[in-house]
Amino acid sequence: MDGQRRIEEDFARVGRWVARYFHHPEEFRVFPEVRPGEMLAHLPDRAPEEPESFEEIIEDFERIVVPATTHWNHPRFFAYFATSADPVAVMAEALAATLDVKAMLWRTSPAATELETAMMIWLRRLLGLPEIFTGAIYDTASVAGFTALAAAREALGLDIRRRGATGRDLPTLRIYATEHTHSHVAKAAIALGVGHANVVEVPCDERFRMRPEALESAIRHDLRSGMKPMAIVATVGTTSTTSVDPVPGIAAIAQTHKIWLHIDAAYAGAAGMLPEYEWLMDGCEQADSIVLNPHKWLFVPMDCSVLFVRDFDQLRRTFSLVPEYLKAGDDGVTNYMDYGIQLGRRFRALKLWFVFRALGARRMRETLRGHISMAAAFATWVAAEPGWEVMAPHPLSVICFRHAPAGMESEQLNAHNAALLEAVNATGEVFLSHTVLNGAYVLRLAVGNQRSTLEDIDAAWNVLRRCADSLEAIKR
């Protein structure tokens, strides 16, 4: 068989596998029945010296990799933030990998650069953000958040970019967040030399939202102590509960004290597309930076995180460093390598373009509404069932809850719910995750998969009650 024909047949085989997978992802266990190290034991301890056939490789993929995979595309994956990739976006990823461009300079891929610019405009307008915001695509919210906080540090005028942060007399920098702020903020503080201890944990209210008066108090205390506020991080859709910090009040404080305001809307920001959820973005127009992850709730595969910045040139002032071999002399173009730490950049805008066009904004809105509605139905079932409790407000598509049999103390309840989660996930029928709220171990059901239906939510509820009954029977 000639080389071209073999390549075509191999691609066709992969295409058929992908199509079958998307047609019936529910045929797999959501959570694999494997132990740590089990898959590793199936792999040789060194690379082969001679080529192996594609048939052998794909057979081992099906035999070794797939059974050890947690299937995020399964309609009964309800853990963390449930995500799913639309097949058209997977096709776009294949095309982007085929082109294999490095979208650093405009000239290294004009198409990648200008499509990214266009997609940032499309997304900004879908969210109703002011035209002053300009965006760029990064891999994850961790990198986008780091980029925003690095710009916030540079905006202080301390000349840290040029002179560094060591060996001279600088004030202690402070970042303000809550216990429910995503951990990437603390990681950014560590990487930027701010220090984990200088991420100030602002108290929350009973709905797990930042308290503006507590923020104001913390800032005033730090100013009196000679410290320098660097940034405030407010969250629209916290990871644990999807609570929404009161951004308008926080923004007013940020403006009063001239502190960089960063909004983490990585998950929930997508719902800002819905007219009935425009309130989610209230106050965000006053932010300095906003992150939103299309790979969480806009049906593109990992990795696609968008950072919108009010003063886009501030990113360039923070990161631009052009060696001679990259000087191109192209005037009036955007070189996205200047707006973050990454030089070589993937063609991430392509999958966003495919999804926006293949689904359309109306269908995307309908899907988000469906997820929110299904989550609300699940919360209603939990609240109505004796011995079960909804543990937090649920404005979007994540429900925090627990099983609370009568007569159990708090520590017993925590251990019981941890055992319940393990039992549920061990079935392989559904996959859930947990968090801790005010010391209580609670389960989380997150709806976000395109293919999830109310029948899938009902199945999860049945598994939960069945496993809870089994645990209670053992204890009796």
C-alpha positions in Angstrom: 0.0 0.0 0.0 1.4 3.4 -1.0 2.1 6.0 1.7 -0.7 8.4 0.7 -3.3 5.7 0.7 -2.2 4.4 4.1 -2.4 7.9 5.6 -5.9 8.3 4.2 -7.0 4.9 5.6 -5.5 5.7 9.0 -7.2 9.0 9.2 -10.5 7.4 8.2 -10.1 4.8 11.0 -9.5 7.6 13.5 -12.5 9.5 12.1 -14.7 6.5 12.4 -13.6 6.0 16.0 -14.3 9.6 17.0 -17.7 9.5 15.3 -18.7 6.4 17.2 -17.5 7.8 20.4 -19.5 10.9 20.1 -22.6 8.9 19.0 -22.4 6.7 22.1 -20.1 8.0 24.9 -22.6 6.6 27.4 -21.4 3.1 26.5 -18.3 3.7 28.7 -18.0 3.8 32.4 -17.8 7.5 33.4 -15.1 6.8 36.0 -12.6 4.0 35.1 -12.3 0.8 37.2 -8.6 1.1 37.6 -6.1 1.5 40.4 -3.1 3.8 40.5 -0.3 2.4 38.4 -2.4 -0.2 36.7 -2.2 1.4 33.3 1.5 2.1 33.7 2.1 -1.6 34.2 0.7 -2.3 30.7 3.3 0.0 29.1 6.9 -1.0 28.1 9.6 0.8 30.1 11.2 2.3 26.9 10.4 3.5 23.5 10.5 1.0 20.6 13.6 1.0 18.4 11.7 0.1 15.2 8.4 1.5 13.9 5.2 -0.1 14.9 2.1 -0.3 12.7 -0.7 2.1 13.1 -3.0 -0.9 13.6 -1.0 -1.9 16.7 -1.0 1.6 18.0 -4.7 2.2 17.7 -5.5 -1.3 19.1 -3.4 -0.4 22.2 -5.2 2.9 22.4 -8.5 1.1 22.6 -7.1 -1.7 24.9 -5.0 0.4 27.3 -5.9 4.1 27.1 -9.7 4.2 26.7 -10.5 1.8 29.7 -8.3 4.0 32.0 -9.9 7.3 30.9 -12.4 9.4 32.9 -14.9 10.3 30.2 -15.6 14.0 30.5 -17.8 13.8 27.4 -20.1 11.2 29.1 -23.6 12.7 29.6 -23.5 11.5 33.3 -20.2 13.2 34.1 -21.4 15.7 36.8 -18.1 16.4 38.6 -16.1 19.6 39.0 -17.4 21.8 36.2 -19.0 19.3 33.7 -17.8 20.2 30.2 -18.2 18.7 26.7 -16.6 19.3 23.3 -18.9 19.6 20.3 -17.7 17.3 17.5 -17.3 20.2 15.2 -14.7 21.7 17.6 -12.8 18.4 17.6 -12.7 18.6 13.8 -11.3 22.2 14.2 -8.7 20.9 16.6 -7.6 18.3 14.0 -7.3 21.0 11.3 -5.4 23.3 13.6 -3.0 20.4 14.5 -2.6 19.7 10.8 -1.7 23.3 10.0 0.5 23.3 13.1 1.0 27.1 13.0 2.9 29.0 15.8 0.7 32.0 16.3 3.3 34.3 17.9 3.9 37.0 15.2 1.3 38.1 12.8 3.4 36.9 9.9 3.9 33.4 11.4 0.2 32.9 10.8 -1.9 35.9 9.7 -5.0 33.7 9.8 -4.5 32.6 13.4 -3.9 36.2 14.5 -6.8 37.8 12.8 -9.3 35.0 13.5 -8.4 35.4 17.2 -9.0 39.1 17.0 -12.4 38.5 15.4 -13.4 35.8 17.9 -12.6 38.2 20.8 -14.9 40.8 19.2 -17.7 38.2 18.7 -17.4 36.9 22.3 -17.2 40.4 23.8 -20.4 41.4 22.0 -22.2 38.2 23.0 -21.4 39.0 26.6 -22.4 42.7 26.3 -19.0 44.0 27.4 -18.0 47.5 26.5 -16.0 47.9 23.3 -13.0 49.2 25.3 -12.2 45.6 26.3 -9.8 43.7 24.1 -9.2 39.9 24.5 -6.6 37.2 23.8 -6.8 33.4 24.1 -4.6 31.5 26.6 -4.7 27.8 27.5 -6.3 28.0 31.0 -7.7 30.5 33.5 -4.5 29.8 35.6 -2.4 31.3 32.8 -4.9 34.0 32.0 -5.2 35.0 35.7 -1.4 35.0 36.1 -1.2 37.3 33.0 -3.7 39.7 34.5 -2.1 39.8 37.9 1.4 40.3 36.3 -0.1 43.3 34.5 -1.6 44.6 37.8 1.8 44.4 39.4 3.5 46.3 36.6 0.7 48.9 36.7 1.9 49.9 40.2 4.9 51.7 38.7 7.4 49.9 40.8 9.7 49.1 37.9 9.7 45.4 38.7 9.8 44.4 35.1 13.2 46.1 34.7 14.8 46.0 38.2 13.1 42.9 39.7 11.5 42.6 43.1 14.6 41.5 45.2 17.5 43.5 46.6 15.7 46.7 47.0 13.2 48.4 49.4 9.7 47.7 48.1 6.4 47.7 49.9 4.6 44.4 50.7 2.1 43.8 47.9 -1.4 42.5 48.7 -4.0 40.6 46.7 -7.6 40.4 48.0 -9.8 37.3 47.4 -11.9 34.9 49.4 -11.7 31.3 50.5 -13.8 30.4 47.5 -11.5 32.2 45.0 -9.9 29.7 42.6 -6.4 28.5 43.8 -4.7 29.8 40.6 -4.8 33.2 42.2 -2.6 32.0 45.1 -0.3 30.2 42.6 0.1 33.4 40.6 1.0 35.3 43.9 3.7 32.7 44.5 5.0 32.9 41.0 5.0 36.7 40.9 6.9 37.0 44.2 3.9 38.4 46.0 3.8 35.4 48.3 1.0 33.2 49.4 0.8 34.9 52.8 -0.1 38.2 51.0 -3.2 36.8 49.4 -5.7 38.3 51.9 -8.7 36.2 52.6 -11.7 38.5 52.7 -14.7 37.1 54.7 -17.8 35.9 52.9 -21.5 36.3 53.7 -24.0 33.5 54.2 -24.3 33.0 50.4 -20.5 32.5 50.1 -20.0 35.9 48.5 -17.3 38.4 49.3 -18.4 41.1 51.8 -17.5 44.5 50.4 -17.4 46.1 53.8 -14.8 43.5 54.9 -12.8 44.2 51.8 -12.8 47.9 52.5 -11.6 47.2 56.1 -8.8 44.9 55.0 -7.5 47.5 52.5 -7.6 50.3 55.0 -5.7 48.1 57.5 -3.0 47.3 54.9 -2.6 50.9 53.9 -2.2 52.0 57.5 0.5 49.2 57.8 2.5 50.5 54.9 1.5 47.8 52.5 0.6 48.2 48.8 -2.7 46.8 47.5 -2.0 45.3 44.1 -5.3 43.6 43.0 -8.7 42.6 44.0 -10.1 39.3 42.6 -13.8 39.0 42.5 -15.5 35.8 41.2 -18.6 35.5 39.0 -19.4 31.8 39.7 -17.1 30.4 42.4 -15.7 26.9 41.9 -17.4 25.4 45.0 -20.9 26.9 44.8 -21.1 29.2 41.7 -21.8 32.1 44.1 -21.4 35.5 42.5 -19.5 38.2 44.4 -21.2 41.6 44.5 -19.1 43.1 41.8 -20.6 46.6 41.6 -19.8 47.3 45.3 -16.3 45.7 44.9 -15.7 47.8 41.8 -16.5 51.0 43.7 -13.9 50.1 46.3 -11.3 49.3 43.7 -11.9 52.7 42.0 -11.8 54.6 45.3 -8.4 53.1 46.1 -7.1 52.8 42.5 -6.6 49.0 42.7 -6.6 46.7 39.8 -9.9 44.7 39.7 -9.7 41.2 38.1 -12.9 39.2 37.6 -12.8 35.4 37.4 -15.8 34.5 35.4 -14.2 31.3 34.0 -17.2 29.1 34.3 -20.3 31.4 34.9 -19.4 34.2 32.5 -20.8 32.2 29.6 -24.3 32.5 31.1 -23.9 36.3 30.6 -25.1 35.6 27.0 -28.6 34.9 28.4 -30.8 38.1 28.7 -32.2 36.8 32.0 -28.6 36.4 33.3 -27.2 39.7 32.2 -27.1 40.6 35.9 -24.1 38.2 36.2 -22.0 40.8 34.4 -23.1 43.8 36.4 -20.1 45.8 37.4 -17.8 43.9 35.2 -17.7 46.8 32.8 -15.6 48.6 35.5 -13.1 45.8 35.8 -9.5 46.0 34.6 -9.5 42.3 33.5 -12.0 39.5 33.1 -11.3 35.8 32.4 -13.8 33.4 30.8 -13.2 29.8 29.7 -15.0 28.7 26.6 -13.7 25.2 27.2 -15.9 25.1 30.4 -19.4 26.0 29.1 -19.1 26.9 25.4 -18.5 23.5 24.0 -14.9 23.7 22.8 -12.2 21.2 23.9 -9.6 22.0 26.5 -7.7 24.4 26.2 -9.3 27.8 25.5 -9.4 30.6 28.1 -10.1 34.2 27.2 -8.7 37.2 29.0 -10.4 40.5 28.3 -8.4 43.6 29.4 -9.5 47.2 29.6 -6.0 48.5 28.8 -4.6 45.9 26.4 -1.4 47.9 26.0 -0.7 47.3 29.7 -0.2 43.6 28.8 2.2 44.6 26.1 4.1 46.9 28.5 4.3 44.0 30.9 5.4 41.2 28.6 6.7 42.4 25.3 10.3 41.4 24.7 11.3 41.0 21.1 14.7 39.5 20.2 16.3 40.4 16.9 15.4 37.1 15.2 11.7 37.9 15.8 11.7 41.5 14.6 9.5 41.6 11.6 8.9 45.2 10.7 5.2 44.6 10.2 3.6 47.9 11.2 0.1 48.1 12.6 -0.3 44.4 13.3 -1.0 42.5 16.5 1.7 40.1 17.6 0.0 38.0 20.3 3.3 36.9 21.7 3.6 40.4 23.2 0.6 39.9 25.4 1.7 37.1 27.7 4.5 34.8 28.7 4.0 32.3 25.9 5.9 32.7 22.7 4.7 29.9 20.5 0.9 29.8 20.5 -1.6 27.3 19.2 -4.3 28.1 16.7 -7.0 28.1 19.5 -9.4 30.5 17.8 -10.2 28.0 15.1 -12.3 25.8 17.3 -14.1 28.8 18.8 -15.0 30.0 15.2 -16.3 26.5 14.2 -18.5 26.2 17.3 -19.9 29.7 17.1 -20.8 29.1 13.4 -22.0 25.4 13.7 -24.2 26.0 16.8 -25.1 29.6 16.6 -25.7 31.9 19.5 -29.4 31.0 19.9 -28.7 27.2 20.2 -25.9 27.9 22.6 -28.2 30.0 24.8 -30.9 27.3 24.7 -28.3 24.7 25.8 -27.2 26.8 28.8 -30.8 27.4 29.8 -31.4 23.6 29.7 -28.5 23.0 32.0 -29.6 25.5 34.5 -33.2 24.1 34.4 -32.0 20.5 34.9 -29.9 21.6 37.9 -32.8 23.4 39.4 -35.0 20.3 39.0 -32.3 18.2 40.8 -32.2 20.7 43.7 -36.0 20.5 44.0 -35.8 16.7 44.2 -33.1 16.9 46.9 -34.9 19.5 49.0 -38.1 17.4 48.9 -36.5 14.2 50.0 -36.3 13.4 53.7 -32.8 13.1 54.9 -31.3 15.1 52.1 -30.2 18.8 52.1 -29.3 21.5 49.6 -26.3 23.2 51.1 -25.9 26.4 49.1 -27.7 28.8 46.8 -27.6 27.5 43.2 -27.9 30.4 40.7 -26.6 28.4 37.8 -26.0 24.7 37.0 -24.1 23.4 40.1 -25.9 22.0 43.1 -24.2 21.5 46.5 -26.0 19.0 48.7 -25.5 16.1 51.1 -27.2 13.1 52.6 -28.0 13.9 56.3 -29.6 10.9 58.1 -31.1 11.7 61.4 -28.9 11.4 64.5 -25.5 11.9 62.9 -23.1 14.5 64.3 -21.1 16.8 62.0 -18.0 14.6 61.8 -20.1 11.5 61.2 -22.0 13.4 58.4 -18.7 14.3 56.8 -17.4 10.8 56.9 -20.8 9.4 55.7 -20.9 11.7 52.7 -17.3 11.0 51.8 -18.1 7.3 51.8 -21.3 8.0 49.7 -19.3 9.9 47.1 -16.8 7.0 46.8 -19.6 4.5 46.5 -21.4 6.5 43.8 -18.3 7.0 41.7 -17.3 3.3 42.1 -20.5 2.3 40.3 -19.1 3.8 37.1 -22.6 5.0 36.2 -22.1 8.6 37.2 -19.2 10.8 38.4 -19.6 13.5 41.0 -17.1 15.6 43.1 -17.2 17.4 46.4 -16.3 20.5 48.3 -16.3 21.7 51.9 -18.6 24.6 53.0 -18.3 26.0 56.6 -16.7 22.7 57.6 -19.4 20.5 56.0 -18.3 17.9 53.4 -20.9 18.3 50.6 -21.4 16.7 47.2 -21.6 18.6 44.0 -23.6 17.8 40.9 -22.6 20.0 38.0 -24.6 20.0 34.7 -22.7 21.2 31.7 -22.6 18.5 29.0 -24.3 19.1 25.7 -25.6 15.5 25.7 -27.0 15.4 29.3 -30.7 15.1 29.6 -33.2 15.1 32.5 -33.1 11.3 32.3 -29.4 11.4 33.1 -30.0 13.7 36.1 -32.7 11.3 37.3 -30.2 8.4 36.9 -27.7 10.2 39.1 -30.4 10.8 41.7 -31.3 7.2 41.7 -27.7 6.1 42.1 -27.2 8.5 45.0 -30.3 7.2 46.9 -29.4 3.6 46.2 -25.9 4.0 47.5 -27.1 6.0 50.5 -29.6 3.3 51.4 -26.8 0.6 51.1 -24.5 2.6 53.4 -27.3 3.0 56.0 -28.2 -0.7 55.8 -24.5 -1.6 56.5 -24.5 0.7 59.6 -27.7 -0.8 60.9 
